């Protein structure tokens, strides 16, 4: 998983293989595949081999490697040595090591680790849930964007999705009611806590970081609640296509398990905005 500044970070250092295994599950694949597909809709309109991307809290490098396959040069930043080792092996297996640069460091220290105005694309996927000061990370990421055509991709756990998960999946009505106003939820993979966001809060944080919203998407709207007779593996492509349609519609995106915002530094009007 990701770069963290809080006391829970040890879980990501000690068992990176558990996160790697999760990303191979249909749920993990959907989260990564949908986020990447959304991002590709809004990549800067210039030759991909000239783009420079930063994957904040890159984890095992799944998304970074796929961007590198497009010819994009990607810097992977994570505080976990174990995660970076897995990411390095993934890059080697994919034959994209020349497009990959690995750097160990914490999200909270981004401003001191990399130069300002250096990247056309920055990924901040499932990082803000774990850092002590999400606003600081967003402000540092904004300063690292090259110009107004650059894009910041932010994926976070959705508070509304937590309400549905606890009521529909777990059948825990008390937990569902508590989740309506809870700022923290429980993460099932490692057993620690995870910060929850809603759209208003995230938009406010983006605005405070001098970022404007390009588009909003929902990730995993209904996939987590499909009945057992629907095979997540055999029907993966159909589920993916349905999720893409649902995630682009505000009424469904509002209750997705994850909120995905694409943002940019204000400037000339961008094509393809939402």
N, C-alpha and C positions, 0 to 999 in steps of 0.2 A: 504494500500500500504506500503510504505517502510520507512526505516530510512533515515533521511535527515539532512543535516547540514545547508541548506540555508533557506532563509526567507519564502520559499513556504511551509515549513514543516507543518504549522498550518492546512492546508487542510486535511492532513492525520490524525491529532489528532481529528479534530472536527466532522468528518463524516465517521468513519470506516465502518459503515453499508453500505454506498454507494459502497465501494470497495468490500465488501463481496457479495453484490448483483450482481456486475459485474462478479465476478468469477463463478456465477451460469449461466451466459449467454453462448451460444455456443462459442462466441469469447473468453470469459474468460476461459472457460473449455479447449478449444483447446490450448491456450497459456500454461496453466499449464500441461495439459496431454502430449503435445508434448515435453516440456522441461524435464518432468520426464522420459518419454520413452527414450529420448536421453541420459540422465544421466545414466539410468539403463544399457545401452549398455556398459558403461565404469566404472562401480563401481569396486573398488579394488577386486582382486580375493582372498578373504578370507571370512570366515564365516560371514554372515551379522550381526549375533548377537554380533560380536566383534567390529563392525565398530562404530565409533563416528562421527557424522555429526554436522555441524553448519549451520543454516539457517540465513544468514545475511539479515536483513530487512524482517523478516518472514511474515509480514502482518498478515493475518488471520490464518496462519498455515496450509493452504491446502496441500502444498507439504510436509511439515514436518510431518504431521500426517500420510501421506501415506508412508513415509520412516519408521516411527515408526512401522507401521503395518508389515513391513518387518523384524522387530526385531532390527533395527538400533537405537541406542540412539542418540537423536537429541537435541541440544541446540538451542533454538529460541531466537534471539536477535532483538529487535526493540525498537525505541525511543517512539513509541506511546502506551500509556497505554491501550487505547481503542482496538487497534489491538491485543495486548497480551491477553486481556480479552476474545476476540472472539476466539483466538487460544487456550486458556485454555479450554473453553467450548467445542471446537471441539475435543480436546484430550480426554476430559471426555466422550463425546458421543461415541468416537471410542474405548474407553477402553484402551488407550495407555498412560495414565498419568505417568506410571512408566518409560516409555522410553522417556519422554519429560522433559526438564528443561527450564524454562522461565527466561529470563534476560532482563531487561530494559536498553537500552544504545544506543548510536549513532554509526553509522558505522565509522565515522571519528575517534572515540576513541577506535576502536577495539584493537589496540596494547596495550592499558592500561587496557582493560577489561578482556581479556582472555590470558591464557598462550600460549607461542609459542610451535609449534610442537605438538599440541593437537588433531588435527582432521584428519580423513581419507577422509572426504568429506566436502567441503564447497560450499554452494549455495549462489550465489550473483546475484539473479534474479531481474531485474528491480530496481536496487539500484543505479548504477552508473549514471543513467540519472538525478538523483536528488541531489546528494552530490556535495559540492563545489570542492572537489579535488579527482576525481576518482582514480588517480594514487596512492594516499596515501592509499585508501581503498584496492586496489589491492596488494600493497606491504605488508600491514598488514595481509591480507588474506594469502599471500604466506608464511609469517613467521609462520602462525598458522597451516599450513599443516604438517602432521607428517613426511612424507618421500616422496621419489620419486614415490612411487606407489599411493600416495594420489591424489585426483582429485578436481580441482576447476571448478565449473560450473557457467559461466557468461552469462547472458541473457540481451541484451540491445536493444533499439529502433534503427532500421536501417534507415540511411539517404535515401538510395535508395527506401526503402519501403514507406517512407514519400512522395517521389516524385510520386510514383504510386498512393498512397492513394489520394493525392490532385488532381491529374489529372483524375483518373478513377472514384473514389467515389464522389468527390466534383465537378469535372469538372472545377476546378480553375486553368487555365493554368498559370496565373501569379504566383500563390503560388507554383505550381509545378516547375516552372523555378527557383524561389528563393530557393526552397528546395535543388537544386543541390549543393549549397555551404553553406546552412544554418547550423549553429551549434546548433540551437535551433528550436524546433517545438512547436505546441500548443497541449496540452493534452485535449481530449474531456471530460473525466470523471469529472475532477475538474475544468477545465478551466484555468489551469496554464500552464507554459512553461515546456518543457521537453528537455533534452540534446539529440542530435542525434549523432550517431556514424557511421563510415564506417569501413570496415574490416581492411584497412591499419592502421587506427588510433588505433583500438583496439589491433591489433597485436603488434604495437609499444609499447603500454602501458603494455601489458602482458610481452613483452621482457624486458622492463625497470624494471618490478617487479621480474625479474629473473624467469619467467615462460615460459614454452614451450607449444606450441599448440599440443594437443592430437587429436582433431577433431573439425570441424566446421559444424554446421547445420543451416538451415533456419527454422524459425517458422512462420507459417501462410503465405504461399506463395500465394495461390489463394483464400483461404476461404473468405477473406473480399470482394472479387469481384464477387462472384457467383450471378447469376441472381435470382430474387425473386421466380421463380418457383422451385428452389432447396431449400427444407426445411432444415435449419441448424440443427434442432432438429431431424427430422425423418431420415435424411441421415448422422447423426453425425459420425457413425462408418466408413462409406465409405469416408467421407471427411477426417477423421483422418488418415485412411490408405493411401489415396492419398497424404496427406501432409507429411506423413513419407517418402514416396518415393521421393517426390519432394525436401524435405528439405535436403536429403542426397546427392543430385546432385548439384555440385558447380554452374552450370549455372542458376539453379532456386533459390538456397539459396542466391545468390547475390542480389536478388530483394525482398526477404521476408520482412515481416513487422518487424521481429525481427532477430537479429544475435545471435546465441547460440554457444559459444566457450567452449570446455572442455580443460582444461590446467593442467599441472603438473610441479613440480620442476624437472629440468633436472637431469637425473641419468640413470640407466639401461633402455634399450629400453623396452617400455611397449607393451604388446600384445593388438591387436585390434586397433592400432592407425590409423589415417586417413592421 
